[in-house]
Amino acid sequence: MTPRTTDWWRHAAIYQVYPRSFADGNGDGIGDLAGVRSRLDYLQHLGIEAIWFSPWYLTPMADAGYDVTDFRRIDPRFGTLAEAEKLISEAHERDIRIIVDVVPNHVSNEHAWFTAALNAEPGSPERELFWFREGRGDDGELPPNAWQSIFGGSAWTRVPDGQWYLHLFAPEQPDLNWRNPLVRAEYEDILRFWFDRGVDGIRVDSAAMCSKDPDLPDYDHSVFPDPHPYVDLDENHDIYRGWRAVADSYPEPRALIGEVWLADPDRFAQYLRADELHSAFNFDFLGCSWDPTALRTVIDQTLAAHVGVGAPSTWVLSNHDVTRHVTRYGRPDTSTAAGIRQYNPVVDEDLGRRRARAAALLTMALPGAVYIYQGEELGLPEVEDIPAHRRDDPIYHRTNGEDPGRDGCRVPLPWSGTTEPYGFSPDSAASPWLPQPATWARLTAAAQDADPHSMLTLYRRALARRAAEPALGDGPMQWLDYAPDVLAFTRGESFTCIVNLSATPVQLPDDAQVLVSSQPLSQGVLPVDTSVWLRTA
């Protein structure tokens, strides 16, 4: 499989690997780089063109690796820097690009900078790398403001000398002060470190949250303020212009891909201007309900937001932070607006899987790049009955269990066999770090490998066809007038995608050749909750 262009991020099928849960090579119950290397042929056969790795750096693992101690070292749980370099090389031999995660908003509280800041005096240069402030109240016993952590509770923690430091996530993740030139210089050097080792792109975590209003003003938490004191400040754009200059300095420019959660499409698009990020995740599509009007609206708005800045759209259904869409599509409310994490909701898993198959074909047919979270190709559901003592996510613990957290979408993958660990680890290995359901034997990669009707087979067929179709990936699309509650569009002169979201089957064009369908077809009829790719005259 050879990339069609050097600007691969505009069209690629990109697979997200969450290292702890992909494959365990050394038998300690935790996924690692050895495990990934052993499965590269599987990923090549699947048909993906790039791998995005969630953080693999040195970390205390307070937040699944997003609390980084050293961006230039691989955490021993996962392997070594030499192994990472070998993995990059082996992936390139298979024409697979590599994207790594960089977390600019914060570091670990065990990072050398923060350790030095704790040992330094208030007002010292070491503390100016972070957001240390005096507290309110007679003795400074109250936080500097009422900002709340995204993970629950106050966004401030007090240190022994009485000052407080800001952490918009967990206390173990102190926020960096991006007004400090040392922070900017350090991160640009981190980019060069990985680009020099062959990494093809960077995924930027929480990209719109780096900069803060230096006055740290309070705000009404019941509404989203405009402007916001720490979301989408204009200073962010200067940061990414510096990063783009680094990425463009290589003979084959590297890609910058942002995690940008913004409701305003115009503000979102500003991050994708020609001298900033190359692309950004499409969370509106990820959270959209299984509804024809809602989906068409999101698709139209997405394409319109990107066309003005010349950036490619991206499409994704799940990731390591949200409920797996097989489960979500089986709920009465299929959007994320009702809450992406719930306890024991009513789920029709067969319905959810049927819709997930249809959504996969819709997603892969849209203009731009497509992201596939590990396990989507197996049709894995959310695991919602993890015992309290096995839960790992700080969201669960900081909310006292009111929010079940993100562990349910991070359960280790099932590769083979009929019982845990389902080939995730070698024989006689430690138990997986999160428990796998007893019902997953039918969902293993081995069980689905030869099944012509399995989710895995569908993904392989669709990705192969997508790579072979010149009209797919980046490029234009045109909506077709079709039956009510049916999405239909063309790509190029002869490719058509039709998705039936209505309550009744619909008739397909008489002269069309079926390329891929999400469900078996009969007598030229497209069943409910089914997608099909057609070759039309």
JOSULLIN-V300368 format. One record per residue. N is the residue number from 1. RES is the residue in one letter. PHI is phi in degrees with one decimal (* if undefined). PSI is psi in degrees with one decimal (* if undefined). NEAR is the number of other C-alpha atoms within 10 Angstrom. Layout:
n = {N & N}
res = {RES & RES}
phi = {PHI & PHI}
psi = {PSI & PSI}
near = {NEAR & NEAR}
This chain:
n = {1 & 2 & 3 & 4 & 5 & 6 & 7 & 8 & 9 & 10 & 11 & 12 & 13 & 14 & 15 & 16 & 17 & 18 & 19 & 20 & 21 & 22 & 23 & 24 & 25 & 26 & 27 & 28 & 29 & 30 & 31 & 32 & 33 & 34 & 35 & 36 & 37 & 38 & 39 & 40 & 41 & 42 & 43 & 44 & 45 & 46 & 47 & 48 & 49 & 50 & 51 & 52 & 53 & 54 & 55 & 56 & 57 & 58 & 59 & 60 & 61 & 62 & 63 & 64 & 65 & 66 & 67 & 68 & 69 & 70 & 71 & 72 & 73 & 74 & 75 & 76 & 77 & 78 & 79 & 80 & 81 & 82 & 83 & 84 & 85 & 86 & 87 & 88 & 89 & 90 & 91 & 92 & 93 & 94 & 95 & 96 & 97 & 98 & 99 & 100 & 101 & 102 & 103 & 104 & 105 & 106 & 107 & 108 & 109 & 110 & 111 & 112 & 113 & 114 & 115 & 116 & 117 & 118 & 119 & 120 & 121 & 122 & 123 & 124 & 125 & 126 & 127 & 128 & 129 & 130 & 131 & 132 & 133 & 134 & 135 & 136 & 137 & 138 & 139 & 140 & 141 & 142 & 143 & 144 & 145 & 146 & 147 & 148 & 149 & 150 & 151 & 152 & 153 & 154 & 155 & 156 & 157 & 158 & 159 & 160 & 161 & 162 & 163 & 164 & 165 & 166 & 167 & 168 & 169 & 170 & 171 & 172 & 173 & 174 & 175 & 176 & 177 & 178 & 179 & 180 & 181 & 182 & 183 & 184 & 185 & 186 & 187 & 188 & 189 & 190 & 191 & 192 & 193 & 194 & 195 & 196 & 197 & 198 & 199 & 200 & 201 & 202 & 203 & 204 & 205 & 206 & 207 & 208 & 209 & 210 & 211 & 212 & 213 & 214 & 215 & 216 & 217 & 218 & 219 & 220 & 221 & 222 & 223 & 224 & 225 & 226 & 227 & 228 & 229 & 230 & 231 & 232 & 233 & 234 & 235 & 236 & 237 & 238 & 239 & 240 & 241 & 242 & 243 & 244 & 245 & 246 & 247 & 248 & 249 & 250 & 251 & 252 & 253 & 254 & 255 & 256 & 257 & 258 & 259 & 260 & 261 & 262 & 263 & 264 & 265 & 266 & 267 & 268 & 269 & 270 & 271 & 272 & 273 & 274 & 275 & 276 & 277 & 278 & 279 & 280 & 281 & 282 & 283 & 284 & 285 & 286 & 287 & 288 & 289 & 290 & 291 & 292 & 293 & 294 & 295 & 296 & 297 & 298 & 299 & 300 & 301 & 302 & 303 & 304 & 305 & 306 & 307 & 308 & 309 & 310 & 311 & 312 & 313 & 314 & 315 & 316 & 317 & 318 & 319 & 320 & 321 & 322 & 323 & 324 & 325 & 326 & 327 & 328 & 329 & 330 & 331 & 332 & 333 & 334 & 335 & 336 & 337 & 338 & 339 & 340 & 341 & 342 & 343 & 344 & 345 & 346 & 347 & 348 & 349 & 350 & 351 & 352 & 353 & 354 & 355 & 356 & 357 & 358 & 359 & 360 & 361 & 362 & 363 & 364 & 365 & 366 & 367 & 368 & 369 & 370 & 371 & 372 & 373 & 374 & 375 & 376 & 377 & 378 & 379 & 380 & 381 & 382 & 383 & 384 & 385 & 386 & 387 & 388 & 389 & 390 & 391 & 392 & 393 & 394 & 395 & 396 & 397 & 398 & 399 & 400 & 401 & 402 & 403 & 404 & 405 & 406 & 407 & 408 & 409 & 410 & 411 & 412 & 413 & 414 & 415 & 416 & 417 & 418 & 419 & 420 & 421 & 422 & 423 & 424 & 425 & 426 & 427 & 428 & 429 & 430 & 431 & 432 & 433 & 434 & 435 & 436 & 437 & 438 & 439 & 440 & 441 & 442 & 443 & 444 & 445 & 446 & 447 & 448 & 449 & 450 & 451 & 452 & 453 & 454 & 455 & 456 & 457 & 458 & 459 & 460 & 461 & 462 & 463 & 464 & 465 & 466 & 467 & 468 & 469 & 470 & 471 & 472 & 473 & 474 & 475 & 476 & 477 & 478 & 479 & 480 & 481 & 482 & 483 & 484 & 485 & 486 & 487 & 488 & 489 & 490 & 491 & 492 & 493 & 494 & 495 & 496 & 497 & 498 & 499 & 500 & 501 & 502 & 503 & 504 & 505 & 506 & 507 & 508 & 509 & 510 & 511 & 512 & 513 & 514 & 515 & 516 & 517 & 518 & 519 & 520 & 521 & 522 & 523 & 524 & 525 & 526 & 527 & 528 & 529 & 530 & 531 & 532 & 533 & 534 & 535 & 536 & 537}
res = {M & T & P & R & T & T & D & W & W & R & H & A & A & I & Y & Q & V & Y & P & R & S & F & A & D & G & N & G & D & G & I & G & D & L & A & G & V & R & S & R & L & D & Y & L & Q & H & L & G & I & E & A & I & W & F & S & P & W & Y & L & T & P & M & A & D & A & G & Y & D & V & T & D & F & R & R & I & D & P & R & F & G & T & L & A & E & A & E & K & L & I & S & E & A & H & E & R & D & I & R & I & I & V & D & V & V & P & N & H & V & S & N & E & H & A & W & F & T & A & A & L & N & A & E & P & G & S & P & E & R & E & L & F & W & F & R & E & G & R & G & D & D & G & E & L & P & P & N & A & W & Q & S & I & F & G & G & S & A & W & T & R & V & P & D & G & Q & W & Y & L & H & L & F & A & P & E & Q & P & D & L & N & W & R & N & P & L & V & R & A & E & Y & E & D & I & L & R & F & W & F & D & R & G & V & D & G & I & R & V & D & S & A & A & M & C & S & K & D & P & D & L & P & D & Y & D & H & S & V & F & P & D & P & H & P & Y & V & D & L & D & E & N & H & D & I & Y & R & G & W & R & A & V & A & D & S & Y & P & E & P & R & A & L & I & G & E & V & W & L & A & D & P & D & R & F & A & Q & Y & L & R & A & D & E & L & H & S & A & F & N & F & D & F & L & G & C & S & W & D & P & T & A & L & R & T & V & I & D & Q & T & L & A & A & H & V & G & V & G & A & P & S & T & W & V & L & S & N & H & D & V & T & R & H & V & T & R & Y & G & R & P & D & T & S & T & A & A & G & I & R & Q & Y & N & P & V & V & D & E & D & L & G & R & R & R & A & R & A & A & A & L & L & T & M & A & L & P & G & A & V & Y & I & Y & Q & G & E & E & L & G & L & P & E & V & E & D & I & P & A & H & R & R & D & D & P & I & Y & H & R & T & N & G & E & D & P & G & R & D & G & C & R & V & P & L & P & W & S & G & T & T & E & P & Y & G & F & S & P & D & S & A & A & S & P & W & L & P & Q & P & A & T & W & A & R & L & T & A & A & A & Q & D & A & D & P & H & S & M & L & T & L & Y & R & R & A & L & A & R & R & A & A & E & P & A & L & G & D & G & P & M & Q & W & L & D & Y & A & P & D & V & L & A & F & T & R & G & E & S & F & T & C & I & V & N & L & S & A & T & P & V & Q & L & P & D & D & A & Q & V & L & V & S & S & Q & P & L & S & Q & G & V & L & P & V & D & T & S & V & W & L & R & T & A}
phi = {* & -107.7 & -55.2 & -74.0 & -146.1 & -73.0 & -86.9 & -59.9 & -65.8 & -75.8 & -138.5 & -66.2 & -93.2 & -115.1 & -107.9 & -88.5 & -103.6 & -98.5 & -53.6 & -61.5 & -121.4 & -86.3 & -160.5 & -103.8 & -89.9 & -106.3 & 85.0 & -92.6 & 86.7 & -121.9 & -61.2 & -153.3 & -68.3 & -60.8 & -64.0 & -63.5 & -59.4 & -70.4 & -113.0 & -62.8 & -65.1 & -59.8 & -67.9 & -64.2 & -65.0 & -61.2 & 107.3 & -82.2 & -111.6 & -155.8 & -118.6 & -101.7 & -97.7 & -62.1 & -50.7 & -119.6 & -83.9 & -58.1 & -160.0 & -76.8 & 66.5 & -71.3 & -140.0 & 55.0 & 94.5 & -82.0 & -111.9 & -94.7 & -88.9 & -154.2 & -72.8 & -103.2 & -126.9 & -84.0 & -65.0 & -57.5 & -58.7 & -97.5 & 142.4 & -132.7 & -61.9 & -61.0 & -65.7 & -62.6 & -64.3 & -66.4 & -61.8 & -58.2 & -64.7 & -66.3 & -65.9 & -62.8 & -61.7 & -100.7 & 60.1 & -111.3 & -81.3 & -125.5 & -120.3 & -116.7 & -84.3 & -125.1 & -111.6 & -88.0 & -69.8 & -155.7 & -126.6 & -76.8 & -69.9 & -98.9 & -62.3 & -57.2 & -62.5 & -73.7 & -59.3 & -65.6 & -64.7 & -64.9 & -87.1 & -97.1 & -83.0 & -54.7 & 84.2 & -75.1 & -56.8 & -62.6 & -76.3 & -71.2 & -76.5 & -126.9 & -114.0 & -89.9 & -145.8 & -74.4 & -83.6 & -94.5 & 94.3 & -59.5 & -116.7 & 67.1 & -82.2 & -105.1 & -57.6 & -58.7 & -152.9 & -99.4 & -58.7 & -109.5 & -69.6 & -61.5 & -91.8 & 102.9 & 82.3 & -66.6 & -88.6 & -127.9 & -129.8 & -90.1 & -105.1 & -56.4 & -82.8 & 103.1 & -73.6 & -120.3 & -122.9 & -86.9 & -145.7 & -71.5 & -114.7 & -78.3 & -57.7 & -78.0 & -128.1 & -65.5 & -72.6 & -83.2 & -97.3 & -76.4 & -76.9 & -85.4 & -61.8 & -65.9 & -65.6 & -61.8 & -65.2 & -62.6 & -71.4 & -64.3 & -70.7 & -61.4 & -59.5 & -61.8 & -55.4 & -81.8 & -61.8 & -64.8 & -95.5 & 97.9 & -62.8 & -93.6 & -162.6 & -123.8 & -96.5 & -99.7 & -73.0 & 44.0 & -64.6 & -92.5 & -113.9 & -62.7 & -84.5 & -128.7 & -65.6 & -63.0 & -79.9 & 47.7 & -73.1 & -73.2 & -154.5 & -75.7 & -74.0 & -82.1 & -133.8 & -88.3 & -71.7 & -136.8 & -78.6 & -92.2 & -72.8 & -147.0 & -121.6 & 65.1 & -75.7 & -59.7 & -60.6 & -56.7 & -66.7 & -65.8 & -58.8 & -78.5 & -65.5 & -64.4 & -66.0 & -64.5 & -61.8 & -65.4 & -61.0 & -79.6 & -79.9 & -92.7 & -54.0 & -109.2 & -54.3 & -87.4 & -100.3 & -118.9 & -124.0 & -96.6 & -92.2 & -121.7 & -93.8 & -139.6 & -80.3 & -83.7 & -64.1 & -69.8 & -66.4 & -56.9 & -65.1 & -62.0 & -72.3 & -109.0 & -63.9 & -60.1 & -110.7 & -123.6 & -76.1 & -80.0 & -157.9 & -149.1 & -67.9 & -102.4 & -78.5 & -63.0 & -69.8 & -56.4 & -93.2 & -72.9 & -71.8 & -80.8 & -145.4 & -63.8 & -67.8 & -63.7 & -64.6 & -64.3 & -61.7 & -64.1 & -61.7 & -62.5 & -65.2 & -62.9 & -63.3 & -66.0 & -65.9 & -87.3 & -65.1 & -66.3 & -110.4 & 69.3 & -98.2 & -79.8 & -75.7 & -127.1 & -137.7 & -150.3 & -108.6 & -150.4 & -156.8 & -75.8 & -113.1 & -128.2 & -60.6 & -57.6 & -73.3 & -58.4 & -74.8 & -61.2 & -70.3 & -96.0 & -92.2 & -58.8 & -106.5 & -93.9 & -92.1 & -86.8 & -64.7 & -81.4 & 112.9 & -80.2 & -125.8 & -137.4 & -95.0 & 44.1 & -72.0 & -73.9 & -133.4 & -98.8 & -66.7 & -63.9 & -64.4 & -60.8 & -69.4 & -62.6 & -67.5 & -62.2 & -64.4 & -65.5 & -64.5 & -60.4 & -68.0 & -58.5 & -61.9 & -70.8 & -91.0 & -77.6 & -68.8 & 117.8 & -97.6 & -122.9 & -111.9 & -122.4 & -80.0 & -49.8 & 96.3 & -59.6 & -68.9 & -101.1 & 69.4 & -68.9 & -88.0 & -66.1 & -94.3 & -108.2 & -118.3 & -66.9 & -60.1 & -57.2 & -74.5 & -100.8 & -72.3 & -117.2 & -66.2 & -62.1 & -60.1 & -60.8 & -75.0 & -76.6 & -101.5 & 55.2 & 83.3 & -65.2 & -107.7 & -66.7 & 80.3 & -108.5 & -62.0 & -62.7 & -99.7 & -113.5 & -63.5 & -53.4 & -69.3 & -94.7 & -101.0 & -164.8 & 84.9 & -117.7 & -139.6 & -56.2 & -96.4 & 51.5 & 75.7 & -63.3 & -119.4 & -65.0 & -59.0 & 61.4 & -87.3 & -65.3 & -63.0 & -58.0 & -64.2 & -124.3 & -71.2 & -98.7 & -64.0 & -69.9 & -93.3 & -88.4 & -58.1 & -76.6 & -102.5 & -65.0 & -60.0 & -65.6 & -65.4 & -91.3 & -57.4 & -101.4 & -85.4 & -66.4 & -106.7 & -75.8 & -61.9 & -60.5 & -63.9 & -59.7 & -62.5 & -60.9 & -63.2 & -67.4 & -67.7 & -64.7 & -65.5 & -59.8 & -67.4 & -87.6 & -90.4 & -59.3 & -79.3 & -90.5 & 81.6 & -68.2 & 139.5 & -81.6 & -141.2 & -137.8 & -68.3 & -112.5 & -77.5 & -138.5 & -68.5 & -58.1 & 61.4 & -124.0 & -95.1 & -142.7 & -153.5 & -110.8 & -128.9 & 72.7 & -86.7 & -138.3 & -106.7 & -132.1 & -115.7 & -128.1 & -124.8 & -94.3 & -104.0 & -85.4 & -92.3 & -137.7 & -61.7 & -128.6 & -80.4 & -91.8 & -58.2 & -65.8 & -98.5 & -91.4 & -100.4 & -77.8 & -93.5 & -148.0 & -133.9 & -79.8 & -139.0 & -59.7 & -107.9 & -143.1 & 56.7 & 68.7 & -116.0 & -96.9 & -66.5 & -63.9 & 53.3 & -137.1 & -118.1 & -144.5 & -105.2 & -125.9 & -99.7 & -115.2 & -70.7}
psi = {115.3 & 130.2 & 139.1 & -29.1 & 164.8 & -24.4 & 61.7 & -28.7 & -14.7 & -19.8 & -9.8 & 153.6 & 113.6 & 131.2 & 126.2 & 123.0 & 122.7 & 99.0 & -38.9 & -21.9 & 8.4 & -60.8 & 138.1 & 113.7 & -26.0 & 0.0 & 15.1 & 5.1 & 2.4 & 132.2 & 153.5 & 177.6 & -32.5 & -40.0 & -42.3 & -45.2 & -35.8 & -14.9 & 11.4 & -36.0 & -36.3 & -45.3 & -36.7 & -42.9 & -34.6 & -37.0 & 18.9 & 157.6 & -12.6 & 154.0 & 128.0 & 122.1 & 124.5 & 162.5 & 134.6 & 14.8 & 170.1 & 129.4 & 146.7 & -7.6 & 36.9 & -27.4 & 60.6 & 31.1 & -8.6 & 8.0 & 93.0 & 129.4 & -36.8 & 113.8 & -10.1 & 6.9 & 141.7 & 136.8 & 136.1 & -24.6 & -32.8 & -25.4 & -140.4 & 166.6 & -38.3 & -39.0 & -40.1 & -41.9 & -38.1 & -40.6 & -45.0 & -44.6 & -44.7 & -35.5 & -43.1 & -34.2 & -23.6 & 14.1 & 35.8 & 125.1 & 163.8 & 130.8 & 133.1 & 154.7 & 135.7 & 134.7 & 99.1 & -20.4 & -32.3 & 167.4 & -177.0 & 152.4 & -5.9 & 2.8 & 145.8 & -37.2 & -44.4 & -36.0 & -43.2 & -37.6 & -39.8 & -30.9 & -6.1 & 170.8 & 154.8 & 137.6 & 0.3 & 158.6 & -34.1 & -39.7 & -21.5 & -9.1 & -13.2 & -167.4 & 76.4 & 135.7 & 158.0 & 151.0 & 172.4 & 171.5 & 171.7 & -38.3 & 20.5 & 25.9 & -8.3 & 148.0 & 157.0 & -30.4 & -175.0 & 19.4 & 142.9 & 144.7 & 143.0 & -24.7 & 5.4 & 144.4 & -175.5 & 150.6 & 12.2 & 142.4 & 137.0 & 142.8 & 166.0 & -30.3 & 3.2 & -19.3 & 165.7 & 150.0 & 150.5 & 136.6 & 104.8 & -12.2 & -128.1 & 157.9 & -25.9 & 6.2 & 73.7 & 135.0 & 139.2 & 152.5 & 99.4 & -1.0 & -13.3 & 122.2 & -23.9 & -34.1 & -46.3 & -43.8 & -39.6 & -45.2 & -35.2 & -33.7 & -35.5 & -42.0 & -46.7 & -38.8 & -45.7 & -36.8 & -38.0 & -21.4 & 11.6 & -0.3 & 136.8 & -18.1 & 163.9 & 130.3 & 125.7 & 111.6 & 137.7 & 52.7 & -24.5 & 8.6 & 3.5 & -49.4 & 148.1 & 149.1 & 120.2 & -17.4 & -11.0 & 53.7 & 147.6 & 164.5 & 165.6 & 112.7 & -7.1 & -13.1 & 157.5 & 112.6 & 154.0 & 107.1 & 158.6 & 144.0 & -13.3 & 12.8 & 123.8 & 42.2 & 148.4 & -26.8 & -24.7 & -36.1 & -32.4 & -36.9 & -48.9 & -21.1 & -38.3 & -40.5 & -39.3 & -37.0 & -38.4 & -48.4 & -38.2 & -7.2 & -6.0 & 151.4 & -42.3 & 107.0 & 141.6 & 158.9 & 144.9 & 121.6 & 117.4 & 142.6 & 98.4 & 103.0 & 96.8 & 137.2 & -28.3 & 112.9 & -30.4 & -42.3 & -39.2 & -46.7 & -25.6 & -27.2 & -11.9 & 16.0 & 163.0 & -20.2 & 18.7 & -129.5 & 153.1 & -36.7 & 170.7 & 153.6 & 147.6 & 88.5 & -22.5 & -40.9 & -42.8 & -39.4 & 3.0 & 143.8 & 161.2 & 77.8 & 131.0 & -40.2 & -44.5 & -43.7 & -44.5 & -39.2 & -46.1 & -42.3 & -46.5 & -44.9 & -38.0 & -49.3 & -39.8 & -38.6 & -32.1 & -29.5 & -34.3 & -24.5 & 4.3 & 22.5 & 153.0 & 146.3 & 158.4 & 154.4 & 130.1 & 144.4 & -26.5 & 162.5 & -169.0 & -0.8 & -7.6 & 161.2 & 134.3 & 139.8 & -19.3 & -40.8 & -46.4 & -40.5 & -12.3 & 3.5 & 159.6 & -38.7 & 114.1 & 2.9 & 168.5 & -5.1 & -28.0 & 0.7 & 117.8 & -15.2 & 121.6 & 158.1 & 125.3 & 50.0 & 165.8 & 122.0 & 128.2 & 94.9 & -34.3 & -42.6 & -43.7 & -40.4 & -38.0 & -45.0 & -36.0 & -38.3 & -43.8 & -41.5 & -34.3 & -45.1 & -39.7 & -48.3 & -44.8 & -17.4 & -12.7 & 157.5 & 131.6 & -154.9 & 153.6 & 138.3 & 135.2 & 117.8 & 137.7 & 132.8 & -17.5 & -40.0 & -11.3 & -4.6 & 34.1 & 136.9 & 168.1 & 137.7 & 110.3 & 2.1 & 33.7 & 128.4 & 148.9 & -38.4 & -10.8 & -7.6 & 143.3 & -26.5 & 130.0 & -24.0 & -43.5 & -46.1 & -36.6 & -17.3 & 11.3 & 36.0 & -0.8 & -34.3 & 120.6 & -11.4 & -165.8 & 8.1 & -30.3 & -24.1 & 3.6 & 9.8 & 136.3 & 144.4 & 146.5 & 120.4 & -38.9 & 171.7 & -179.3 & -5.3 & 162.9 & 134.2 & 16.7 & 41.2 & 1.3 & -39.2 & 162.6 & 167.3 & 147.1 & 27.2 & 171.1 & 157.2 & 147.6 & 149.9 & -24.5 & 142.7 & 142.0 & 141.4 & 148.8 & -12.9 & 7.1 & 1.7 & -36.2 & -11.4 & 1.4 & 156.1 & -37.9 & -41.4 & -31.9 & -11.9 & -46.1 & 4.3 & 114.5 & -15.1 & 6.4 & 162.6 & -40.7 & -43.9 & -40.0 & -47.0 & -43.5 & -45.2 & -45.0 & -42.5 & -36.8 & -44.0 & -41.0 & -42.2 & -29.0 & -16.0 & 112.0 & -26.4 & -15.6 & 171.6 & -142.1 & 146.9 & -177.8 & 164.3 & 160.3 & 122.9 & 147.9 & 145.5 & 123.2 & -158.6 & 158.2 & 143.4 & 28.8 & 130.6 & 127.7 & 134.3 & 159.8 & 152.3 & 118.9 & -159.4 & -21.0 & 7.0 & 131.7 & 137.8 & 131.1 & 130.7 & 119.9 & 102.2 & 13.6 & -178.3 & -1.9 & 154.9 & 155.3 & 153.1 & 138.0 & 160.5 & 141.1 & -35.5 & 16.7 & 146.4 & 127.2 & 123.4 & -52.5 & 140.6 & 149.0 & -18.5 & 158.3 & 141.8 & 153.8 & 128.7 & 37.8 & 25.1 & 136.4 & 113.9 & 170.3 & 146.3 & 47.5 & 144.3 & 153.2 & 143.6 & 132.7 & 149.7 & 116.8 & 157.4 & *}
near = {14 & 9 & 16 & 12 & 10 & 10 & 14 & 19 & 30 & 22 & 26 & 26 & 24 & 23 & 25 & 22 & 22 & 24 & 25 & 27 & 24 & 26 & 30 & 29 & 22 & 19 & 19 & 17 & 23 & 24 & 27 & 27 & 26 & 19 & 24 & 20 & 20 & 13 & 15 & 17 & 14 & 13 & 19 & 17 & 13 & 20 & 23 & 25 & 26 & 26 & 25 & 22 & 18 & 21 & 25 & 30 & 27 & 23 & 26 & 18 & 17 & 18 & 18 & 20 & 21 & 26 & 26 & 30 & 23 & 17 & 22 & 15 & 17 & 20 & 22 & 13 & 19 & 24 & 20 & 19 & 18 & 11 & 16 & 19 & 15 & 16 & 19 & 21 & 18 & 15 & 21 & 17 & 10 & 15 & 16 & 25 & 24 & 22 & 27 & 23 & 20 & 24 & 20 & 24 & 23 & 27 & 25 & 27 & 24 & 18 & 22 & 12 & 17 & 22 & 14 & 14 & 21 & 18 & 12 & 13 & 13 & 17 & 11 & 11 & 13 & 17 & 23 & 18 & 20 & 24 & 20 & 24 & 22 & 18 & 19 & 12 & 10 & 7 & 9 & 15 & 14 & 16 & 21 & 24 & 17 & 17 & 21 & 16 & 18 & 14 & 21 & 18 & 17 & 19 & 24 & 28 & 19 & 20 & 11 & 7 & 11 & 14 & 21 & 22 & 22 & 28 & 27 & 22 & 25 & 27 & 21 & 20 & 24 & 27 & 29 & 24 & 24 & 22 & 17 & 13 & 10 & 12 & 16 & 18 & 12 & 10 & 18 & 18 & 14 & 15 & 21 & 17 & 14 & 18 & 20 & 11 & 14 & 17 & 21 & 26 & 25 & 25 & 24 & 21 & 21 & 17 & 26 & 24 & 22 & 23 & 24 & 23 & 13 & 11 & 7 & 15 & 14 & 12 & 15 & 9 & 10 & 6 & 7 & 10 & 11 & 9 & 10 & 15 & 19 & 16 & 22 & 23 & 16 & 14 & 15 & 19 & 21 & 13 & 20 & 22 & 17 & 16 & 23 & 21 & 14 & 17 & 24 & 13 & 11 & 12 & 7 & 11 & 17 & 25 & 22 & 22 & 25 & 25 & 17 & 23 & 18 & 16 & 10 & 9 & 14 & 13 & 14 & 19 & 23 & 17 & 27 & 25 & 18 & 13 & 16 & 23 & 26 & 22 & 27 & 25 & 20 & 24 & 20 & 22 & 22 & 18 & 23 & 19 & 18 & 19 & 15 & 17 & 15 & 14 & 17 & 17 & 12 & 19 & 20 & 12 & 14 & 21 & 19 & 15 & 22 & 22 & 12 & 13 & 14 & 14 & 23 & 23 & 27 & 30 & 27 & 22 & 25 & 23 & 22 & 18 & 14 & 22 & 28 & 28 & 29 & 28 & 26 & 31 & 25 & 23 & 17 & 11 & 15 & 21 & 21 & 17 & 10 & 10 & 12 & 18 & 21 & 14 & 10 & 9 & 13 & 13 & 16 & 15 & 16 & 13 & 15 & 23 & 22 & 21 & 25 & 28 & 24 & 23 & 23 & 23 & 25 & 22 & 19 & 27 & 29 & 25 & 23 & 24 & 25 & 26 & 24 & 24 & 20 & 23 & 27 & 23 & 23 & 23 & 23 & 22 & 23 & 20 & 20 & 20 & 13 & 17 & 9 & 11 & 6 & 11 & 21 & 19 & 20 & 22 & 24 & 19 & 17 & 17 & 14 & 11 & 13 & 13 & 20 & 22 & 25 & 25 & 25 & 25 & 24 & 26 & 25 & 31 & 27 & 30 & 23 & 20 & 17 & 17 & 14 & 20 & 26 & 24 & 20 & 28 & 27 & 17 & 10 & 9 & 15 & 15 & 16 & 24 & 18 & 21 & 18 & 21 & 16 & 12 & 10 & 20 & 19 & 16 & 25 & 23 & 24 & 17 & 19 & 20 & 16 & 11 & 12 & 11 & 13 & 20 & 25 & 25 & 19 & 23 & 25 & 19 & 17 & 23 & 21 & 16 & 17 & 20 & 21 & 11 & 14 & 14 & 19 & 23 & 27 & 22 & 16 & 14 & 18 & 11 & 14 & 14 & 10 & 14 & 12 & 13 & 15 & 23 & 23 & 21 & 20 & 23 & 22 & 15 & 10 & 12 & 22 & 25 & 24 & 24 & 26 & 24 & 23 & 18 & 12 & 11 & 14 & 19 & 12 & 17 & 11 & 10 & 11 & 16 & 14 & 15 & 15 & 19 & 22 & 28 & 18 & 12 & 14 & 8 & 8 & 14 & 14 & 23 & 22 & 19 & 25 & 25 & 28 & 24 & 24 & 21 & 16 & 15 & 10}
